[in-house]
Amino acid sequence: MLLFILLSQVAIGKDNQLKNINSLLQKAESSRRRFDHLAQLGYAKQASILAEKTKNSQKIAESYYKIALALALLELPKESFVYVNKTSQQTYYKNNKLLQAQLKEVKAFDYYALGLISQFDKEMPGIVKLLKNEKSKDAVILLQRTYLNIGVGKPDSAKYYSNLCYNELKKIPEKDIHLELSDFYRYKGTDFLQTKPDSALFYFQKSLAIDQKYKDPILFLDYTALGDYYAQQKEYQKAIDFYQKAQGNIKEQKISPYHFVNNDLYKKIAIQYDGLGNTEESNKYRKIYTDLQNKLDSKRNANIEHALKIILTDKEDEYKKTETNKYIWISVGVLFLIIIFIVVYYILNKNLKKKETLITEVQDTLQEKEEIINQQTIETEQLQLKVNNAYTEVINLAKDNDPSFYFRFQEVYPDFQKKLLDFSPGLRTTELILCAHTFLGFNIKDIADYTFKSVNTVRNRKQNLRKKFGLSSEQDMGIWLRNLTAENDTN
């Protein structure tokens, strides 16, 4: 009887843990829909910790997948790939086609973020192949989204893939996929915005109508789409009204004000006031846009730092395990030496002084190794701190368009200019500075904003450099510059 009670309590405990894990995963998904990817990551990480304790392969795999997705959405593709790999090592993953397809989508996002568009294109057909005959709601939703992603990359076949997407959506009752239908209608409306504005308005209104039908509280994407339509028709005041309704919805639903859509709304409103000839209001909204853009950059950096802290616990756990194993082996070695010492003592009856010397040598060796490890750890931490401080300083100088940026950059990366000129002699200073911005990971829009140049000017200059370096259209120039430096360092 007592055994039965104990087994029942264990079963109840496991059920409660699974409920907690499922609750955390649901909160992670809810945060994703609200564009709060940092909260999404936090909930998924908590779920993974509980899942690891239960040793439930399904929940571990699902948690790791949620973490990988959150990191991808936070623009941390390299860290995301770590959890993609951890997910794929779970037994549950190897027998579940939906999870395999979901992981392929995350990998596609990561490749896209790294500028590897060809790899992104390769992942998409794999998702279709995995889910072609799957009937579950989640599988259908992922499949229809994949068709849309493929269509975006193939304009000539966009209509064909759009039809495939809609056919998948029709397999599930409208009430269960109204969010996906709304996204689909907005996609169709955007596709028609330039060529068939009446059709665009029709689909944008359908998107809003279906969200309102099912009382979805998040409507800012619908309002933004309608604002884009009226802006295209040069009905400036109507466009402003919808853009402001979108901003109001963002505030009402407490969606992060540092979301990119929210910031773009201020810029769009400023442009509409330009159309109305209202310079005062235009300047007001442009200032809000500029100030919020700066906060957005800071918030994004803070989110990235916080996200790295969240996942850093895994690395610390791995380090602790490594250290524990190391000390176990050292202890075993010491014990083995002690046993040998005792055996030698009793069997051969060696003199005590010789045995004490052996013990001392063993202890000195162990102490010496531990001191070396501690010293290397301290040196590594100090070096990393110096590198991080210098890198942050260079980034801030670039963002402020500070005249001393390139001089400080050369101090931090003293061999950069020499190696680049060795590869391509005759580069002008302005070209070297553009290469430095690219090397640091800034995109064309960032460089244009920081240097007060137009996006087209920066794009053209960057294209000229690509031609000088002989880069193909698929090669990322920033990665190429860093690889060039790394290859020269090893020669």
Salt bridges, closest charged atoms under 4 A:
GLU29 OE2 - ARG32 NH2 2.62
GLU29 OE2 - ARG33 NE 3.60
GLU29 OE1 - LYS66 NZ 3.24
GLU62 OE1 - LYS59 NZ 3.25
GLU75 OE1 - ARG300 NH1 4.00
GLU105 OE2 - ARG145 NE 2.74
GLU123 OE1 - LYS104 NZ 3.28
GLU123 OE2 - LYS107 NZ 3.87
GLU168 OE2 - LYS171 NZ 3.07
GLU174 OE1 - LYS213 NZ 2.77
ASP176 OD1 - LYS175 NZ 3.29
GLU180 OE2 - ARG33 NH2 3.64
ASP183 OD1 - ARG186 NH2 2.28
ASP211 OD2 - ARG186 NH1 4.00
ASP216 OD2 - HIS178 NE2 3.36
ASP222 OD1 - ARG186 NH1 2.80
ASP228 OD1 - LYS268 NZ 2.98
GLU235 OE1 - LYS238 NZ 3.51
ASP274 OD2 - ARG286 NH2 2.34
GLU281 OE1 - LYS284 NZ 3.93
ASP291 OD2 - LYS287 NZ 2.79
ASP297 OD1 - ARG300 NH2 3.30
ASP314 OD1 - LYS45 NZ 3.13
ASP314 OD2 - LYS86 NZ 3.39
GLU323 OE1 - LYS326 NZ 3.14
GLU393 OE1 - ARG408 NE 3.01
GLU411 OE1 - ARG408 NH1 2.91
ASP415 OD2 - LYS419 NZ 3.98
ASP422 OD2 - LYS418 NZ 3.16
GLU431 OE2 - ARG428 NH2 3.66
GLU431 OE2 - LYS468 NZ 2.71
ASP449 OD2 - LYS445 NZ 3.20
ASP489 OD1 - LYS419 NZ 1.94
